[in-house]
Amino acid sequence: MMHSGERILTTHVGSLPRPRELLAFLEAREMGGDFDQAAFEKRLAAAVRDVVAKQVAAGIDSVCDGEQSKISYTFYVRHRLSGIGTFQGSELDKPPQTAAHRDILDHPDFAERLHQMRGGRSWFARAVVPCCIGPVTYHDRRPLDTDIQNLKEASAAAKPMEAFMNASSPGVLTKFVPDTYYKNEDAYVEALAEALKTEYEAIANAGFILQIDAPDLGSARHNQYQHLSDDEFLRIADRNIAALNHATANIAPDRMRIHIC
């Protein structure tokens, strides 16, 4: 996947800047504002064509759509999965089911600067935060199919060596899309894995490399699960890996990659 006969291929992690006009559409959609769906889709397709062409021009071999259709790499699932509702982040003093990052707590001066850089309020205090409020299934494939079609057309025009598409891991969603329905994290992860199986397989079947974004296997140790012992965290990691193995059981290993941070 990541090598040719002559050299190691170049790639990147996925998210790239959204054009200002597209970002306005995305923000309106997330906040429940009025926007022109047809105009949004037209601007989105153009943004994907442009960002893929720029990657190829820059010498990137394995390109993606820059996640142009997504407000974030996790919140996007509320437009695709059933059982995902929202509540206003202004109700929260900090992100749900987590705490300040342990490494940041060691440097209160930096923590204060970070707080001020964000306007004195957390990002969650300005956003509509998704949360699980009912049974999770893959409910609406239209946004996924749009992403796939846009990347296919952009790749056909720019002709990269290969293309990948990002998707959230079940485990990372337990942090950014907190559960209020299952009341059991193991059950929630199991439901997410079964639902996301649809998305993972669609991406692979479209001919793209599936990139699963799974910081739950890395950085979650010092934020979401900082209160656990090492053995307790390893049980979480084992559970999340088992969920990924279930969700990707029908996908060839060389058609996937995983991002951990």
MOKA-V965669 format. One record per residue. OMEGA is omega as a letter, one per 40 degrees, with the letter a starting at -180 (none if undefined). NEAR is the number of other C-alpha atoms within 8 Angstrom. Layout:
BEGIN
omega = <OMEGA:OMEGA>
near = <NEAR:NEAR>
END
This chain:
BEGIN
omega = <a:i:i:i:a:a:i:a:i:i:i:a:i:a:i:a:i:i:a:a:i:i:i:i:a:a:i:i:a:a:i:i:i:i:a:a:a:i:i:a:i:a:i:a:i:a:i:i:a:a:i:i:i:i:i:i:a:i:i:a:a:a:i:a:i:a:a:a:a:i:i:a:i:a:a:a:a:i:a:a:i:i:i:i:a:i:a:a:i:i:a:i:a:a:a:i:a:i:i:a:a:a:i:i:i:a:a:i:i:i:i:i:i:i:a:i:a:i:i:i:i:i:a:a:a:a:i:a:i:i:a:a:a:a:a:i:i:a:a:a:a:i:i:a:i:i:a:a:i:a:i:a:i:i:i:a:a:i:i:i:i:i:i:i:a:i:i:i:i:a:a:a:i:i:a:i:a:a:i:a:a:a:i:a:i:i:i:i:i:i:i:a:i:a:a:i:i:a:a:a:i:i:a:a:i:i:i:i:i:i:i:i:a:i:i:i:a:a:i:a:a:i:a:a:a:a:a:i:i:a:i:i:i:i:i:a:i:i:a:i:i:i:i:i:i:a:a:a:a:a:i:a:a:i:a:i:a:i:i:i:none>
near = <4:7:8:7:4:5:6:7:10:9:8:6:5:10:8:8:6:8:7:6:7:12:10:8:10:11:9:11:10:10:8:6:7:6:8:6:6:6:7:11:8:8:10:11:9:8:12:14:14:9:11:15:11:8:11:13:7:6:7:12:12:14:14:12:13:11:11:13:7:9:11:6:12:10:12:10:8:10:7:13:13:12:10:13:9:8:8:9:11:9:6:9:7:10:9:9:7:10:9:8:8:9:7:10:9:6:8:8:6:8:10:8:8:8:11:9:7:9:7:7:9:11:7:12:13:9:11:11:11:13:13:14:10:9:10:12:11:12:7:9:8:7:9:9:8:8:10:10:8:12:12:8:9:13:12:7:8:9:7:11:6:9:11:11:12:12:11:11:11:14:10:13:11:12:11:12:12:12:12:8:8:10:7:6:9:7:8:12:13:10:11:11:14:11:12:11:11:9:11:12:11:8:13:13:7:7:6:12:13:14:12:12:13:14:11:11:11:9:10:11:11:10:12:10:10:10:4:8:7:6:7:8:11:8:8:8:10:8:9:12:8:8:12:11:8:10:12:10:6:6:9:6:5:6:11:12:9:8:10:10:7>
END
